[in-house]
Amino acid sequence: MLLRTRGIVIHTRKYGETSVISDIFTEARGLHGFIAGGVRTPKARMPYSLFQPMTVVELVCYFRDSPPRLNRLKEIRAALVFQRIPFDIHRGAVALFMAEVCRKILHEGEENPALFAFIEEYLRWLDQTEYPIANLHLHFLLHVSHHLGFQIAPIEATPVFFDIQEGIFRTTPPDHPLRLDVQVSTHMQQLLHYPLQRCHELNISKLERRTLLDGLLLFYRLRIPGFHTVHTPAILDMVLSKMEN
C-alpha cells in the first residue's frame, strides 16, 4: 500500500554505495525501517540531509503491513525546516541526545501519535527558543516517561529523596544507594512542575545537572529492556559546559 505520513528520523545507516536505511518514527504507523536509494549522490532526488537524526519529514512510501518490515521510500521532504539545530553545536548536541534516547524507547510498529506530537514540540522549542537550553534534555527525559507507562509523580512534601529503584519520591532516604539527594531531588520535582517553556528558569549547577541526568538514565535502565549505555551524555556535558563558561 502507498502510505503518506509525517515522520521523525531517529537513526540512519549507509547501505550499499549510494543508499541508506533509516529508522523513522511515523505519526501514522509508529517506528519502521525505510530504504532510500541513490540519496548519497550529487543529484539525488531525496537529499541525504533529510536523513539526519531528529529531522521532521513528510514521506510517501510503499508500506508493508507484514514482515519483512523494510519499506521503500518513494518521496520525502522536510516538514519542519530547522533554522538553528543544524548550525548550532549546543542545540545539535541536545537533538542527538534526544535521538539516542528515542532509539532505545521506541519499538517497531507501535503507533503513538501523542508521543510523536510530544517529541515534535520539544524539537520546535529547541530550534526556536531564545532562552538557555541547558535543562531541556532533563525536562525531556522526565516527561517522556508519561508516554512509556511509568510517569514520575511529584509529592507535596519536603524534604524529598528520589528513590531510583522504586521510581518514587520519599520524605526519608531509602535504605539502598539508588537514590538522589535532597538538592537534586528538589530540582527534579521542580522540573516536573515546570512547563517546557519555563524549564530554563531553574538554576541548576553543572554537577547537579549531571547527577540528575545519571540518575534518570539509571531509572530508565531499570525499566526498559535494552536501555544500556547512552553515549551522547559525554558529548552533551562537554558542549553545554563550554556554553556556560
Backbone bond lengths (Angstrom), bond angles and torsions (degrees), N, CA, C in turn:
res aa  C-N    CA-C-N  psi(-1)  N-CA   C-N-CA  omega(-1)  CA-C   N-CA-C  phi
1 M - - - 1.462 - - 1.528 109.40 -
2 L 1.334 115.51 153.73 1.452 121.37 178.16 1.524 108.11 -93.20
3 L 1.336 116.97 121.24 1.455 122.44 -176.34 1.520 110.37 -114.57
4 R 1.335 115.68 131.51 1.465 122.32 173.97 1.522 107.55 -115.32
5 T 1.304 117.46 126.51 1.456 120.73 -178.10 1.520 109.98 -161.82
6 R 1.310 115.84 164.97 1.463 120.35 169.70 1.523 108.71 -89.82
7 G 1.311 116.32 158.98 1.451 120.29 -179.72 1.519 111.93 -154.01
8 I 1.327 115.68 161.56 1.465 122.52 174.41 1.523 106.90 -119.94
9 V 1.318 116.56 120.51 1.466 121.51 -179.58 1.523 108.47 -69.45
10 I 1.324 116.19 127.48 1.464 121.53 -179.24 1.529 111.33 -102.47
11 H 1.323 116.72 -44.31 1.464 120.42 -176.61 1.523 109.04 -157.14
12 T 1.316 116.22 142.31 1.465 121.33 179.39 1.516 109.84 -134.15
13 R 1.329 116.51 137.88 1.456 121.74 175.74 1.526 109.14 -130.96
14 K 1.326 115.33 149.36 1.459 120.78 -179.47 1.522 109.90 -71.10
15 Y 1.330 114.76 146.48 1.462 121.04 179.89 1.520 107.94 -139.37
16 G 1.318 116.18 119.69 1.457 119.60 -177.02 1.521 111.15 66.26
17 E 1.313 116.29 -156.30 1.465 120.53 -175.40 1.522 113.11 -83.40
18 T 1.335 117.62 -31.78 1.461 119.19 -173.75 1.529 114.13 -133.04
19 S 1.317 118.42 -2.02 1.462 121.14 -174.03 1.527 111.87 -102.91
20 V 1.323 115.66 170.94 1.464 121.55 174.41 1.527 108.88 -138.33
21 I 1.324 115.24 155.49 1.452 122.38 167.61 1.522 106.29 -114.98
22 S 1.310 115.98 125.91 1.454 120.66 -173.60 1.522 110.57 -125.13
23 D 1.339 115.99 132.77 1.456 121.44 172.80 1.525 107.72 -89.28
24 I 1.330 116.13 117.91 1.458 121.53 -175.31 1.524 109.28 -124.57
25 F 1.324 115.45 128.32 1.461 121.69 176.64 1.521 107.62 -86.31
26 T 1.331 116.59 105.20 1.456 120.37 -175.10 1.525 111.10 -90.57
27 E 1.316 115.05 149.69 1.458 120.69 178.97 1.525 111.02 -67.83
28 A 1.344 116.54 -34.10 1.464 120.44 -173.76 1.519 113.97 -88.50
29 R 1.336 117.73 -35.23 1.469 120.24 -171.48 1.517 114.99 -128.32
30 G 1.330 118.70 9.58 1.449 120.31 179.87 1.529 112.23 78.93
31 L 1.320 115.99 -157.23 1.455 122.16 -175.84 1.523 111.26 -81.87
32 H 1.351 115.89 130.60 1.460 121.44 176.72 1.519 109.64 -147.71
33 G 1.330 115.27 160.76 1.452 121.66 175.47 1.519 110.32 -93.10
34 F 1.339 115.56 140.41 1.461 121.59 -178.85 1.525 109.18 -132.16
35 I 1.310 116.32 141.16 1.447 121.31 175.62 1.525 108.46 -109.30
36 A 1.317 115.75 133.87 1.460 121.71 179.16 1.519 108.08 -125.91
37 G 1.313 116.64 121.47 1.458 121.26 -176.56 1.520 113.17 -91.23
38 G 1.323 115.43 142.15 1.458 121.78 172.68 1.509 116.12 68.24
39 V 1.333 118.14 23.82 1.468 119.17 -176.16 1.533 112.43 -83.78
40 R 1.328 116.67 -16.78 1.472 119.40 -179.21 1.523 110.47 -100.36
41 T 1.327 114.71 49.20 1.466 121.57 176.40 1.523 108.44 -130.63
42 P 1.330 118.54 155.87 1.473 120.87 -176.93 1.527 113.93 -58.36
43 K 1.312 118.30 -33.53 1.465 121.31 -176.50 1.529 111.62 -108.59
44 A 1.310 117.16 33.27 1.465 121.21 -176.95 1.530 111.33 -62.40
45 R 1.325 115.77 137.29 1.457 121.21 177.57 1.532 110.60 -73.10
46 M 1.328 116.17 -29.65 1.458 121.72 175.84 1.528 107.56 -114.70
47 P 1.329 118.57 104.94 1.478 121.24 -173.69 1.526 112.75 -60.69
48 Y 1.312 115.07 139.82 1.469 121.66 179.27 1.525 111.27 -61.16
49 S 1.327 117.69 -28.87 1.469 121.19 -178.47 1.528 112.42 -62.12
50 L 1.326 117.37 -23.01 1.467 120.43 -179.45 1.528 112.36 -74.22
51 F 1.316 116.95 -10.05 1.459 121.00 -176.04 1.526 112.68 -101.79
52 Q 1.345 116.65 14.60 1.460 120.40 176.88 1.531 109.52 -77.39
53 P 1.340 117.54 147.53 1.473 120.65 -177.54 1.518 113.65 -54.53
54 M 1.315 115.81 136.19 1.463 127.49 176.95 1.527 113.43 72.51
55 T 1.330 117.62 15.59 1.456 120.65 170.18 1.524 108.41 -73.68
56 V 1.320 116.78 132.66 1.464 121.83 178.37 1.523 108.17 -95.57
57 V 1.321 116.43 122.38 1.462 121.08 -170.64 1.533 111.20 -127.93
58 E 1.308 114.73 163.71 1.452 123.39 165.24 1.524 106.53 -113.03
59 L 1.322 117.46 131.89 1.456 119.41 -174.56 1.525 111.48 -135.82
60 V 1.313 113.46 156.44 1.458 122.87 171.06 1.523 105.83 -125.89
61 C 1.318 117.16 129.55 1.457 119.87 -176.94 1.520 110.88 -143.33
62 Y 1.319 114.37 162.31 1.458 121.81 170.74 1.526 106.02 -89.43
63 F 1.313 116.02 104.00 1.466 121.22 -168.04 1.515 111.26 -98.28
64 R 1.336 115.44 137.35 1.459 122.55 176.99 1.522 109.21 -103.77
65 D 1.322 116.41 129.10 1.469 120.19 175.53 1.518 112.52 -81.73
66 S 1.319 117.10 -16.27 1.463 121.09 -177.98 1.521 109.35 -129.09
67 P 1.346 117.67 158.12 1.468 121.31 179.74 1.522 111.17 -59.39
68 P 1.358 118.96 152.35 1.470 125.42 -2.30 1.519 111.65 -71.02
69 R 1.318 115.82 142.61 1.462 120.86 -170.33 1.531 113.42 -95.04
70 L 1.303 119.33 20.33 1.460 121.37 175.94 1.527 107.86 -86.43
71 N 1.313 116.04 114.11 1.453 122.21 -173.14 1.523 110.32 -103.59
72 R 1.335 116.41 144.98 1.470 120.36 -177.52 1.518 109.99 -94.31
73 L 1.333 115.46 126.23 1.460 121.22 178.18 1.525 110.37 -75.04
74 K 1.322 115.65 136.44 1.462 122.31 175.25 1.517 110.52 -100.97
75 E 1.344 115.37 -42.83 1.457 121.52 179.71 1.518 109.04 -144.90
76 I 1.332 115.88 152.48 1.462 120.87 173.69 1.519 108.65 -155.76
77 R 1.328 115.79 139.89 1.464 120.63 175.64 1.521 108.51 -149.86
78 A 1.316 116.40 165.17 1.457 120.76 -177.93 1.525 110.07 -72.41
79 A 1.330 116.50 130.70 1.462 121.75 173.36 1.529 110.31 -90.15
80 L 1.325 116.12 -31.82 1.458 123.63 172.87 1.525 107.73 -126.84
81 V 1.308 117.06 131.31 1.462 120.73 176.32 1.525 107.33 -101.50
82 F 1.321 116.05 103.76 1.460 120.30 -178.36 1.522 110.39 -70.79
83 Q 1.333 115.27 137.45 1.455 121.42 -179.91 1.525 112.96 -97.02
84 R 1.360 116.85 -22.17 1.462 119.64 -172.27 1.526 113.55 -125.58
85 I 1.317 117.36 -38.91 1.467 119.66 -174.58 1.525 112.91 -53.92
86 P 1.338 120.56 -44.00 1.472 118.88 -177.71 1.531 113.79 -71.20
87 F 1.333 117.33 -16.41 1.464 120.24 -171.46 1.531 113.53 -116.48
88 D 1.327 117.59 -7.31 1.465 123.01 -178.25 1.529 107.86 -111.82
89 I 1.323 116.86 116.98 1.469 121.23 -175.05 1.522 111.74 -62.01
90 H 1.326 118.06 -32.41 1.460 121.37 -179.10 1.526 111.15 -71.11
91 R 1.315 116.66 -47.93 1.462 120.90 178.63 1.531 110.26 -66.88
92 G 1.329 115.73 -37.45 1.462 119.50 178.23 1.518 112.11 -63.34
93 A 1.335 117.19 -37.87 1.467 120.72 179.40 1.522 110.93 -66.45
94 V 1.332 117.27 -39.44 1.463 120.62 177.50 1.529 110.24 -65.33
95 A 1.333 117.05 -41.57 1.467 120.72 178.76 1.525 111.17 -63.12
96 L 1.338 117.68 -39.72 1.468 120.64 178.44 1.525 111.27 -65.62
97 F 1.332 116.40 -37.87 1.461 119.75 176.18 1.527 110.17 -62.40
98 M 1.317 116.82 -46.16 1.470 120.96 178.52 1.525 110.57 -59.62
99 A 1.335 116.28 -40.38 1.467 120.26 179.89 1.521 111.19 -63.74
100 E 1.342 116.84 -42.31 1.460 119.24 -179.50 1.525 111.32 -66.61
101 V 1.324 116.82 -39.94 1.463 119.94 176.12 1.527 110.16 -62.29
102 C 1.324 116.92 -44.34 1.468 120.50 -179.73 1.532 111.41 -62.07
103 R 1.323 117.49 -35.72 1.476 120.04 177.01 1.520 111.49 -58.87
104 K 1.328 115.82 -31.36 1.455 120.28 -174.50 1.532 113.14 -91.91
105 I 1.325 117.53 -21.91 1.468 119.12 -175.75 1.518 113.02 -102.41
106 L 1.344 117.56 -17.57 1.462 120.40 -178.54 1.524 110.02 -90.51
107 H 1.322 115.08 141.95 1.461 120.90 179.06 1.523 109.29 -120.52
108 E 1.308 115.63 140.97 1.463 120.93 -174.09 1.522 111.28 -58.14
109 G 1.327 114.78 132.26 1.452 121.19 172.24 1.513 115.82 84.90
110 E 1.339 118.20 -5.70 1.465 119.90 -179.34 1.530 109.60 -84.69
111 E 1.327 117.01 110.84 1.454 121.60 -179.88 1.526 109.89 -75.82
112 N 1.326 116.47 133.28 1.460 120.14 -179.40 1.529 108.80 -155.70
113 P 1.337 117.12 77.00 1.472 119.97 -179.33 1.525 113.45 -59.09
114 A 1.341 117.43 -32.11 1.464 120.26 179.75 1.527 110.58 -66.18
115 L 1.328 117.24 -40.44 1.458 120.76 177.30 1.527 110.64 -67.71
116 F 1.321 117.39 -37.40 1.469 121.08 175.91 1.527 109.83 -58.39
117 A 1.334 116.88 -47.91 1.466 120.86 -179.99 1.523 111.28 -63.74
118 F 1.332 116.53 -36.80 1.468 122.03 178.55 1.531 110.55 -61.57
119 I 1.322 116.99 -49.94 1.468 120.94 -179.02 1.526 110.28 -64.01
120 E 1.318 116.47 -42.68 1.460 120.33 179.78 1.522 111.59 -61.27
121 E 1.327 117.56 -38.95 1.466 120.96 178.17 1.526 111.37 -60.48
122 Y 1.325 116.66 -42.99 1.461 119.86 179.52 1.523 111.41 -66.25
123 L 1.315 116.96 -38.58 1.465 120.18 179.06 1.525 111.10 -65.98
124 R 1.322 116.86 -41.79 1.462 120.26 177.56 1.526 110.74 -60.62
125 W 1.343 116.29 -45.38 1.460 120.04 -178.88 1.530 110.73 -66.82
126 L 1.320 116.64 -42.28 1.464 120.70 178.42 1.520 110.98 -58.28
127 D 1.310 117.67 -38.49 1.460 121.50 -177.83 1.523 112.39 -77.67
128 Q 1.327 117.68 -32.16 1.457 120.36 -168.86 1.521 115.21 -101.49
129 T 1.332 118.26 -27.19 1.458 119.50 -170.28 1.529 113.23 -66.37
130 E 1.303 114.87 145.78 1.465 121.89 173.68 1.529 110.61 -94.36
131 Y 1.326 116.62 -8.24 1.462 121.00 -177.11 1.530 111.17 -83.21
132 P 1.336 117.90 162.84 1.469 121.02 176.66 1.533 111.14 -58.98
133 I 1.318 116.26 146.84 1.473 121.40 -175.13 1.527 112.36 -113.47
134 A 1.330 118.17 11.61 1.467 120.85 -172.53 1.521 113.25 -64.95
135 N 1.342 118.33 -22.66 1.467 120.75 -179.68 1.526 113.11 -100.37
136 L 1.317 117.21 -3.33 1.465 119.82 -170.69 1.524 112.55 -64.07
137 H 1.333 117.72 -40.40 1.470 120.03 -178.43 1.528 111.29 -66.63
138 L 1.346 116.83 -32.61 1.464 120.24 176.68 1.527 110.22 -68.85
139 H 1.312 116.21 -43.22 1.465 121.14 178.64 1.530 109.98 -61.04
140 F 1.329 116.34 -40.72 1.471 121.20 178.35 1.532 110.80 -61.04
141 L 1.318 117.00 -49.08 1.463 120.91 -179.18 1.528 111.74 -61.81
142 L 1.316 116.79 -40.78 1.462 120.66 -178.17 1.532 111.72 -65.65
143 H 1.322 116.56 -40.45 1.464 119.94 -171.28 1.524 113.63 -93.61
144 V 1.323 118.45 -20.65 1.466 118.57 178.25 1.531 110.60 -69.23
145 S 1.330 117.40 -21.65 1.464 119.94 179.48 1.526 111.83 -60.45
146 H 1.327 117.01 -26.18 1.464 121.49 177.68 1.532 110.85 -58.28
147 H 1.330 116.40 -33.57 1.470 121.31 -178.09 1.533 112.14 -86.52
148 L 1.321 116.53 -4.69 1.468 120.50 -175.83 1.520 112.55 -108.90
149 G 1.323 116.85 -1.91 1.455 119.53 175.11 1.513 115.71 95.25
150 F 1.347 118.04 7.82 1.468 118.40 177.66 1.534 110.13 -140.68
151 Q 1.314 115.41 59.41 1.453 121.84 -179.10 1.529 111.54 -60.70
152 I 1.320 115.94 138.39 1.459 121.75 177.32 1.523 108.53 -87.82
153 A 1.312 116.89 125.39 1.466 121.42 -177.27 1.520 110.64 -105.94
154 P 1.338 118.58 125.40 1.464 120.56 175.35 1.525 110.60 -72.18
155 I 1.315 116.47 165.08 1.470 120.92 176.35 1.521 108.75 -126.26
156 E 1.324 115.84 153.62 1.469 121.43 -179.94 1.527 108.83 -92.45
157 A 1.335 115.47 75.03 1.462 119.93 -179.19 1.520 109.14 -159.63
158 T 1.314 115.95 159.65 1.464 122.39 173.34 1.525 108.26 -142.43
159 P 1.322 118.13 149.47 1.464 126.13 -9.96 1.532 110.62 -73.18
160 V 1.324 116.33 170.57 1.462 119.58 178.44 1.527 110.05 -128.51
161 F 1.313 114.81 146.39 1.456 123.20 172.62 1.530 106.59 -125.87
162 F 1.334 117.15 131.30 1.462 117.82 177.08 1.518 109.12 -90.07
163 D 1.313 114.47 121.81 1.464 122.95 178.33 1.532 107.36 -87.49
164 I 1.336 116.91 103.29 1.466 121.27 -176.77 1.517 111.07 -65.68
165 Q 1.299 116.77 -37.60 1.463 121.60 -177.36 1.530 111.44 -64.97
166 E 1.338 116.71 -44.65 1.465 120.59 -177.69 1.525 112.52 -92.01
167 G 1.336 117.20 -15.93 1.460 120.61 179.49 1.509 114.17 73.63
168 I 1.343 117.11 31.60 1.464 121.04 -177.95 1.533 109.78 -138.04
169 F 1.337 115.33 160.25 1.455 121.52 172.30 1.520 109.35 -88.88
170 R 1.330 116.06 143.91 1.460 122.70 177.92 1.525 109.36 -128.81
171 T 1.300 115.77 156.12 1.462 119.97 176.07 1.528 111.76 -89.85
172 T 1.318 116.75 -10.92 1.463 122.45 173.32 1.521 108.50 -129.51
173 P 1.327 118.48 149.77 1.459 119.91 -177.81 1.526 111.51 -65.73
174 P 1.343 118.14 139.42 1.464 120.55 177.22 1.524 110.32 -68.68
175 D 1.328 116.69 163.66 1.459 121.00 -176.42 1.535 111.73 -89.83
176 H 1.306 116.58 36.73 1.469 122.27 174.88 1.533 108.03 -146.47
177 P 1.319 118.47 162.75 1.474 119.96 -173.54 1.519 115.35 -80.24
178 L 1.327 119.55 -7.28 1.468 121.42 -176.21 1.529 109.81 -83.07
179 R 1.322 114.97 74.65 1.457 120.88 -177.27 1.524 109.65 -150.79
180 L 1.315 114.92 162.12 1.463 121.76 174.17 1.522 108.58 -108.40
181 D 1.330 116.17 146.11 1.464 119.32 -176.91 1.531 111.04 -72.95
182 V 1.324 115.33 176.88 1.461 120.95 -173.85 1.525 111.77 -59.84
183 Q 1.329 117.75 -46.56 1.462 120.47 -175.55 1.520 111.57 -63.36
184 V 1.327 116.20 -48.67 1.467 120.25 -178.93 1.528 110.43 -68.00
185 S 1.327 117.56 -39.07 1.460 121.27 178.10 1.528 111.48 -63.41
186 T 1.336 116.14 -36.28 1.459 120.58 177.70 1.526 110.96 -65.25
187 H 1.339 116.40 -43.72 1.471 120.05 175.87 1.535 110.45 -60.35
188 M 1.308 115.75 -38.74 1.462 120.35 -179.89 1.531 110.07 -63.08
189 Q 1.326 116.78 -44.95 1.466 120.39 177.50 1.530 111.33 -61.48
190 Q 1.317 116.35 -40.58 1.464 119.89 -179.82 1.531 110.90 -63.59
191 L 1.321 116.57 -42.26 1.467 119.86 178.73 1.526 111.62 -65.25
192 L 1.316 116.87 -30.81 1.463 119.85 176.08 1.527 111.17 -66.92
193 H 1.328 117.08 -32.00 1.462 121.49 -179.57 1.529 112.07 -83.32
194 Y 1.341 117.55 -30.42 1.454 120.57 -175.33 1.523 110.78 -76.54
195 P 1.338 118.21 137.25 1.464 119.43 170.49 1.527 109.94 -71.05
196 L 1.308 116.16 163.30 1.465 121.17 179.96 1.521 111.54 -51.65
197 Q 1.311 116.85 -42.46 1.467 121.48 -173.80 1.527 113.12 -70.25
198 R 1.344 116.93 -6.82 1.467 119.85 178.97 1.526 112.93 -120.68
199 C 1.321 118.23 3.90 1.468 119.01 -174.13 1.526 112.38 -64.33
200 H 1.330 117.49 -20.67 1.470 120.56 178.52 1.520 112.31 -70.98
201 E 1.336 117.58 -16.52 1.461 120.84 -175.89 1.525 113.03 -73.85
202 L 1.325 116.22 -16.94 1.458 119.90 -177.50 1.530 109.99 -83.18
203 N 1.326 115.53 123.68 1.466 121.23 -178.53 1.528 109.62 -89.45
204 I 1.329 116.31 105.76 1.468 122.57 -179.16 1.529 108.02 -121.24
205 S 1.318 117.18 131.91 1.460 120.49 178.43 1.527 110.16 -69.58
206 K 1.324 116.31 162.15 1.472 121.08 179.85 1.525 111.34 -59.94
207 L 1.350 116.32 -41.13 1.459 120.04 -179.49 1.528 110.67 -67.11
208 E 1.331 117.10 -43.06 1.464 120.22 179.42 1.524 110.88 -65.70
209 R 1.323 116.23 -37.71 1.462 120.02 179.54 1.515 110.74 -63.93
210 R 1.334 117.16 -43.69 1.464 120.14 179.68 1.532 111.00 -68.89
211 T 1.326 116.87 -37.39 1.465 120.02 177.64 1.526 110.79 -63.02
212 L 1.334 116.50 -42.64 1.461 120.53 178.20 1.524 110.69 -64.87
213 L 1.329 116.87 -42.02 1.463 119.62 178.95 1.520 111.13 -62.45
214 D 1.319 117.53 -45.35 1.469 120.57 178.76 1.527 111.05 -60.61
215 G 1.336 116.26 -40.94 1.460 120.06 179.24 1.522 111.95 -64.74
216 L 1.324 116.93 -41.24 1.460 120.58 -179.96 1.528 111.50 -68.30
217 L 1.323 117.57 -38.18 1.466 119.83 178.15 1.532 110.73 -65.33
218 L 1.328 116.28 -37.97 1.464 119.55 175.46 1.529 110.17 -65.59
219 F 1.320 116.92 -42.12 1.463 122.08 176.36 1.530 110.79 -54.33
220 Y 1.335 116.81 -42.51 1.471 121.16 178.66 1.529 111.56 -70.19
221 R 1.326 116.46 -40.39 1.470 119.26 -179.09 1.528 111.25 -61.79
222 L 1.304 116.78 -33.53 1.465 120.84 -179.57 1.530 112.68 -73.77
223 R 1.335 117.01 -12.71 1.460 120.28 -173.54 1.525 115.20 -119.80
224 I 1.317 117.37 -18.29 1.467 120.03 -176.85 1.525 109.14 -120.66
225 P 1.326 117.93 115.81 1.470 120.77 176.93 1.536 110.39 -59.05
226 G 1.304 115.74 134.31 1.462 120.20 178.95 1.514 114.74 85.10
227 F 1.329 117.34 -0.39 1.470 120.33 178.24 1.528 108.01 -84.21
228 H 1.332 114.43 78.47 1.460 119.59 -175.11 1.530 110.32 -96.53
229 T 1.287 117.25 -137.68 1.463 122.10 -175.18 1.525 111.34 -60.48
230 V 1.330 115.25 129.59 1.459 121.98 173.54 1.519 106.82 -105.49
231 H 1.318 117.45 122.97 1.462 121.25 -170.25 1.533 113.63 -89.11
232 T 1.328 117.58 -27.66 1.464 119.48 -172.08 1.529 115.53 -72.10
233 P 1.360 121.65 -21.74 1.464 118.07 -180.00 1.521 114.49 -56.58
234 A 1.324 118.43 -34.17 1.472 120.07 179.03 1.530 110.29 -63.82
235 I 1.336 116.23 -42.24 1.466 120.68 177.68 1.520 109.64 -66.65
236 L 1.323 115.59 -44.65 1.459 121.13 -179.66 1.518 111.12 -60.21
237 D 1.319 116.56 -43.92 1.464 121.67 -179.73 1.528 110.89 -61.62
238 M 1.333 116.23 -44.06 1.459 120.70 -179.65 1.524 111.37 -65.17
239 V 1.328 116.42 -44.51 1.465 120.71 -177.02 1.522 111.31 -69.09
240 L 1.329 117.34 -45.36 1.462 119.63 -178.98 1.521 111.58 -69.09
241 S 1.325 117.93 -31.92 1.461 120.82 177.24 1.518 110.76 -63.99
242 K 1.331 116.87 -40.86 1.479 120.32 177.51 1.524 110.58 -65.13
243 M 1.325 116.46 -35.59 1.461 120.52 -179.75 1.526 110.67 -65.69
244 E 1.333 117.02 -32.66 1.456 121.64 -176.80 1.512 112.68 -81.89
245 N 1.347 117.12 -19.77 1.460 120.07 -177.33 1.528 111.63 -74.85
